[in-house]
Amino acid sequence: MALRSFESIVERAKNAGVKNRVVIAGADAENILLGAFQAQEAGFANLVLVGEAGKILPMLDKLGLKDKPYRLVETYPGDNMTQVAIELINRGEGDILMRGNVQTREFLMPLLDSRNGLRTKRLLTHIDLVTMPEYPKMIAIGDVTVTIQPNVAQKRDIINNMVDTLRYVEDEKPNIALLALVEQPSFHMKDTIEAYELVQEHNRKPIADCELVGPISYDLIMSKEAARLKSYDNPLCGEFDGIVAPSLLAGNLIVKGWQMHAHAKTCGVVIGAKIRCAITSRSDSPEVAFNSLAFCTILPAQCPYL
């Protein structure tokens, strides 16, 4: 049964009985620090702050956190803070990587660098889990940060990563939508053709343990009433568990729109690496950082698809 809120995830994290060492790359990020320290107070995190001491310490003082327990690993201008954080994890000094105040490219490139040994056979995918007052269940969307314009092979990996992600929120066989502008394949819209081909392939031999629908437009994914008005006969409309976006732009815009205009609560993880990775926008609320760490806590420490 799919979840309707993050409360169950947070409770499972609290009851996990472990305090993961969370290594924050670029820890001078106000809301990320607040959310991470909340996770520490909740009992499922110990914090390793990576970055310039001259930026981190004044912020901790400003936020009233300077006397809380943490480990500081200092970097200097020109250092790649994510690389430093990954080296700590690879030495066994951390468990979860978290994005702080670093640019997206600076955060992702060390994850993708084969020399760091974090790649698996899977594509790396940033998946957000989202709850909204007017949607009946938690819904996942990806990719939101990593792959700019996924091709068919990459979309297969995104589907697999999304299904694996949803498995840990009690979704055994999720309903996945391949988002497109329209619901019919059209030769001048590549996304519709690729979605159609993926569904046909899935019907012959399942790509993952899920129901796969596409191409399908946003309104039909989110609303049974839209499906009725457009005479689109599919019982999954308004009940999808995941959306595979046709591009990074589409996925990112949808999530930010949900957050800013639909009172959405979210968390963000990167799936497909050998380590657990929490990723949020630097403008996200502390709650997003907290939820992201809670979800990372209930993910398996050992990657299941090496």
VENDAQUI-V85070 format. One record per residue. RES is the residue in three letters. PHI is phi in radians with two decimals (999 if undefined). Layout:
res,phi
RES,PHI
RES,PHI
//
This chain:
res,phi
MET,999
ALA,-1.25
LEU,-1.44
ARG,-1.91
SER,-2.62
PHE,-1.51
GLU,-1.03
SER,-1.13
ILE,-1.10
VAL,-1.11
GLU,-1.11
ARG,-1.12
ALA,-1.14
LYS,-1.11
ASN,-1.58
ALA,-1.20
GLY,1.35
VAL,-2.29
LYS,-1.99
ASN,-1.23
ARG,-1.45
VAL,-1.64
VAL,-1.74
ILE,-1.69
ALA,-1.46
GLY,1.39
ALA,-1.35
ASP,-1.49
ALA,-2.16
GLU,-0.97
ASN,-1.23
ILE,-1.17
LEU,-1.07
LEU,-1.05
GLY,-1.16
ALA,-1.18
PHE,-1.18
GLN,-1.12
ALA,-1.11
GLN,-1.16
GLU,-1.10
ALA,-1.31
GLY,1.73
PHE,-2.11
ALA,-2.61
ASN,-2.12
LEU,-1.83
VAL,-2.08
LEU,-1.73
VAL,-1.91
GLY,2.73
GLU,-1.38
ALA,-0.99
GLY,-1.15
LYS,-1.78
ILE,-1.29
LEU,-1.10
PRO,-1.09
MET,-1.22
LEU,-1.04
ASP,-1.10
LYS,-1.05
LEU,-1.54
GLY,1.28
LEU,-1.99
LYS,-1.11
ASP,-1.66
LYS,-1.35
PRO,-1.27
TYR,-2.94
ARG,-1.96
LEU,-1.86
VAL,-2.00
GLU,-1.43
THR,-2.10
TYR,-2.29
PRO,-0.88
GLY,1.72
ASP,-1.24
ASN,-1.55
MET,-1.14
THR,-1.18
GLN,-1.07
VAL,-1.08
ALA,-1.11
ILE,-1.14
GLU,-1.09
LEU,-1.08
ILE,-1.14
ASN,-1.15
ARG,-1.51
GLY,1.46
GLU,-1.86
GLY,-2.84
ASP,-2.11
ILE,-2.21
LEU,-1.61
MET,-2.30
ARG,-1.34
GLY,-1.96
ASN,-1.55
VAL,-2.32
GLN,-1.12
THR,-0.96
ARG,-1.09
GLU,-1.14
PHE,-1.38
LEU,-1.40
MET,-1.04
PRO,-1.12
LEU,-1.12
LEU,-1.49
ASP,-1.23
SER,-1.06
ARG,-1.15
ASN,-1.52
GLY,1.21
LEU,-1.82
ARG,-1.34
THR,-2.15
LYS,-1.24
ARG,-1.60
LEU,-1.21
LEU,-1.27
THR,-2.38
HIS,-1.57
ILE,-2.05
ASP,-1.75
LEU,-1.74
VAL,-2.41
THR,-2.15
MET,-2.42
PRO,-0.97
GLU,-1.71
TYR,-1.98
PRO,-1.31
LYS,-2.69
MET,-1.17
ILE,-2.27
ALA,-1.81
ILE,-2.51
GLY,-2.86
ASP,-1.45
VAL,-1.99
THR,-2.49
VAL,-1.62
THR,-1.67
ILE,-1.16
GLN,-2.41
PRO,-1.11
ASN,-1.53
VAL,-1.07
ALA,-1.09
GLN,-1.19
LYS,-1.15
ARG,-1.04
ASP,-1.14
ILE,-1.09
ILE,-1.03
ASN,-1.08
ASN,-1.11
MET,-1.19
VAL,-1.11
ASP,-1.06
THR,-1.08
LEU,-1.19
ARG,-1.02
TYR,-1.49
VAL,-2.01
GLU,1.22
ASP,-1.83
GLU,-1.31
LYS,-2.39
PRO,-1.28
ASN,-1.70
ILE,-1.96
ALA,-1.88
LEU,-1.69
LEU,-1.15
ALA,-2.61
LEU,-1.22
VAL,-2.30
GLU,-1.75
GLN,-2.07
PRO,-1.10
SER,-2.34
PHE,-1.07
HIS,-1.63
MET,-2.16
LYS,-1.00
ASP,-1.06
THR,-1.20
ILE,-1.15
GLU,-1.12
ALA,-1.10
TYR,-1.05
GLU,-1.10
LEU,-1.15
VAL,-1.17
GLN,-1.09
GLU,-1.07
HIS,-1.09
ASN,-1.17
ARG,-1.36
LYS,-2.60
PRO,-0.94
ILE,-1.23
ALA,-2.71
ASP,-1.43
CYS,-2.74
GLU,-1.62
LEU,-2.14
VAL,-2.25
GLY,2.93
PRO,-1.22
ILE,-2.61
SER,-1.42
TYR,-1.03
ASP,-1.10
LEU,-1.27
ILE,-1.10
MET,-1.64
SER,-2.45
LYS,-1.19
GLU,-1.14
ALA,-1.08
ALA,-1.12
ARG,-1.11
LEU,-1.16
LYS,-1.70
SER,0.94
TYR,-1.73
ASP,-1.59
ASN,-2.63
PRO,-1.18
LEU,-1.43
CYS,-1.01
GLY,1.38
GLU,-2.38
PHE,-1.21
ASP,-1.70
GLY,-2.68
ILE,-2.18
VAL,-1.64
ALA,-1.37
PRO,-1.30
SER,-2.71
LEU,-1.07
LEU,-1.04
ALA,-1.08
GLY,-1.09
ASN,-1.17
LEU,-1.12
ILE,-1.08
VAL,-1.08
LYS,-1.14
GLY,-1.12
TRP,-1.05
GLN,-1.13
MET,-1.48
HIS,-2.18
ALA,-2.07
HIS,0.97
ALA,-1.35
LYS,-1.88
THR,-2.41
CYS,-2.58
GLY,-2.30
VAL,-2.40
VAL,-1.76
ILE,-1.87
GLY,2.05
ALA,-1.73
LYS,-1.32
ILE,-2.05
ARG,-1.40
CYS,-2.48
ALA,-1.70
ILE,-2.40
THR,-2.35
SER,-1.32
ARG,-1.16
SER,-1.67
ASP,-1.20
SER,-1.31
PRO,-0.99
GLU,-1.08
VAL,-1.16
ALA,-1.10
PHE,-1.06
ASN,-1.08
SER,-1.11
LEU,-1.23
ALA,-1.08
PHE,-1.19
CYS,-1.01
THR,-1.13
ILE,-1.55
LEU,-1.30
PRO,-1.19
ALA,-1.16
GLN,-1.70
CYS,-0.98
PRO,-1.44
TYR,-2.24
LEU,-1.23
//
